[in-house]
Amino acid sequence: MAHAQADSSAPATLATVGVIAQDRGEATGAPASVEVLDAAAIANAQLRDIDQLSDQIANLRIAGEGSRASPAFVSLRGFVNPFGAPNSAVALIIDDVPVRDFYSFDSRLFDIDRIAVHKGPQGALYGVNSESGVIEIVTRKPDANARAFGEASLASRDGYAAGAGLSGALGNNVYASLAAARDGDEGYLDNLVGRKPYNGTCSANLRGRLVWNPFERVEVDAMLLRQRSGDHGGETYLPVDLASFNAVPTLGGLKLGRFDQALDHEGDSHARSTLAALKGLWHGEEVQLRAIASYRSHDARNSNDYDLSPQPWLVMNAAYRVRERYVELRAQPTDINAPVSWLAGVSADRRDIGFLRIADLGIGNTLQLPPGRYTRANETLNDRDVALFGRATWRFGTARNVGVSLGARVERVRGDMDFLGNALDPQPVSAVRSDARFLPTLSLDYRLAPAQLAYFSVTRGWQPGGYNTTAYASDHAQYRPETTTAFELGLKGELADGTASYALAAFRNAIRDYQDLVYSSTQLESNIVNAHRVRTQGVEAQSMLRPAANWQLGATFGSVQAVYLDAALGAAGLRLGGHALGQVPRFNYNLHAQYTQGAWLARMELAGASSFQVHDVDETTNRLREQRMPGYATLNARLGWRGTHWSAWVYGQNLTDRRYFTSATFGFALAALYPDAVGTVAPPRTLGIGVRWER
């Protein structure tokens, strides 16, 4: 895979801990909890997909539903988006451009300069959908230095990856880069109906950037990103309890092996994305101005065997479409190290989303409906977001060792829903709602030493309300906005000689009207509702140590407790006070060691997470089902060599072949007569070899 311009055999820098990060969130000098992976760290950890960040970042969990065109569960510090919601509590930012819906979180990590994960509500600067944090991806920027690279790798299960890129000057003050990448594999599951591979994947990516400096103080930056992915097999749900699954009479005596499928309909999943952005930057003597305009499109479709059996009962075909336009203008001082630093701006965003789901019912289906095609959902959601934001930091004392930072954002979101009808309710209906929020933030910090900082912050964050996208009735139940008040206490720094760095944080989030999911046992329907009060709290720690010139040791640990307080979910008011939120591991960790000797690098990594709860709330029967998914620990290794222009490496991921689930749900109980949870299993042991040329 074409990673960034990194020396793939070079050690990751101490920036991995995120002690000092010059990005938009740090532009005002305000303290923050942020973890940064530079290009070398991305390459050495063999990161190719954004969901692999789960094993690198404390209290982060990204888990798809088994295919690249399906939505992802994105959890940071305990916040989890419900299935079917058009918004996530974590925002994805690519080169200052927001990607707000988690359906579009399929982002390939190629030609990347660095990744920064900002923890806690980022509402003052990033606004809606950054309630628990921001994942910021910064791609490689072209300059006057001519560069070129080519890369290829092979892996087990017929896996392959290839990439190439060029970067340099096109003329006076004009610089450009072009990078392309492609990857795929045959999958790691088998469909026992026909005994053939089930979940093969492929992906193609293209990114181009053009930087032009027409005048001394002016820069124009244009970027185009095209992504295409395809999975054979649709959404890859697997039975968590194999014994119970084999007992289902509809399997006709067919016994499944260890994590395999038994489906009459193979299914498929495809997605295409385009992101185009134009940025202009003017550097004045005192102030710099930046303008951003972007357009994003995302089209996905998948076909999935919903009954999880060899019977022709139910196939769900789904299509998802996003069109988003975003503009922003912001200003800040040219000298960000001045005693008073600030940032102010205005932004506007328009997003149009289309949902279409068609159910193909066969003979003998468990819903007891005549065979045929039924429209399950057909509707569009449109929202418009306008905001004013700003932040300022004052530094006091003779050594400027005391800082006070104040920020605020005023944001208004208007949402439109057009219900176009479905099989049970063909009557079209339109509705409009509007939500507005004032999002303040306050932080205090004290510099214990030039590179050591203690801080405290209190911040507000939110997600707007909306309409349910999979309800059968035309009177779509609305759900209210979700709001958070977050408190954080932290300490971070590095030693003067650069041999060690660390970051510690303790946080607490009080969430009002938490957006959660319930379903109806009388219909194949799920709806988002509000739980009155939820609390998440925990700690995070990262450290990097160089005990000797050739050694680097790193550790990351995160722990979070996410519980309902006095939630009453569903029409009958099922009370969940004291129960844990679903899809949130109690802790996760990463331990790694790197050794370099001349042109050689060796790395070992142990990553894991605790078990997590899965629950299912039936609002018609007022019934709760709960099941616990086991935790895991995986061992990864990499051995690399680098010469003047050539580098090569071998690697292994999940060397102990640990089979574990990254997400789970009860969503198929009605269709498949299967009472237990089904989930998405992580990839098994993967071995690979790669080579790279660059100059």
Sequence and secondary structure as in RCSB ss.txt:
>XXXX:A:sequence
MAHAQADSSAPATLATVGVIAQDRGEATGAPASVEVLDAAAIANAQLRDIDQLSDQIANLRIAGEGSRASPAFVS
LRGFVNPFGAPNSAVALIIDDVPVRDFYSFDSRLFDIDRIAVHKGPQGALYGVNSESGVIEIVTRKPDANARAFG
EASLASRDGYAAGAGLSGALGNNVYASLAAARDGDEGYLDNLVGRKPYNGTCSANLRGRLVWNPFERVEVDAMLL
RQRSGDHGGETYLPVDLASFNAVPTLGGLKLGRFDQALDHEGDSHARSTLAALKGLWHGEEVQLRAIASYRSHDA
RNSNDYDLSPQPWLVMNAAYRVRERYVELRAQPTDINAPVSWLAGVSADRRDIGFLRIADLGIGNTLQLPPGRYT
RANETLNDRDVALFGRATWRFGTARNVGVSLGARVERVRGDMDFLGNALDPQPVSAVRSDARFLPTLSLDYRLAP
AQLAYFSVTRGWQPGGYNTTAYASDHAQYRPETTTAFELGLKGELADGTASYALAAFRNAIRDYQDLVYSSTQLE
SNIVNAHRVRTQGVEAQSMLRPAANWQLGATFGSVQAVYLDAALGAAGLRLGGHALGQVPRFNYNLHAQYTQGAW
LARMELAGASSFQVHDVDETTNRLREQRMPGYATLNARLGWRGTHWSAWVYGQNLTDRRYFTSATFGFALAALYP
DAVGTVAPPRTLGIGVRWER
>XXXX:A:secstr
    S  TTS   GGGG SS  SGGGTT     EEEEEHHHHHHTT  BGGGGGGTSTTEEEEESSSTTS EEEE
ETTEE  TT S  SEEEEETTEEE  GGG   B  SEEEEEEEES  HHHH TT SSEEEEEEE    SS EEEE
EEEEETTTEEEEEEEEEEEEETTEEEEEEEEEEEE  S EETTTTEE   EEEEEEEEEEEEEEETTEEEEEEEE
EEEEEEETSS  EES HHHHHT GGGTT    SS B  S   EEEEEEEEEEEEEEEE SSEEEEEEEEEEEEEE
EEEEETT SSS SEEEEEEEEEEEEEEEEEEEES TTSSEEEEEEEEEEEEEEEEEEEEEE TT TT   SEEEE
EEEEEEEEEEEEEEEEEEEEESTT  EEEEEEEEEEEEEEEEEE   SS    EEEEEEEEEEEEEEEEEEEEET
TEEEEEEEEEEEE  EE SS SSSS  EE  EEEEEEEEEEEEE TTSSEEEEEEEEEEEEEEEEEEEEETTTTE
EEEEEEEEEEEEEEEEEEEE SSTTEEEEEEEEEEEEEESS EETTTTEE TT B TT  SEEEEEEEEEEETTE
EEEEEEEEE  EEEEEEETTTTEEEEEEE  EEEEEEEEEEE SSEEEEEEEESTT    EEEEE TTHHHH   
S EEEE    EEEEEEEEE 
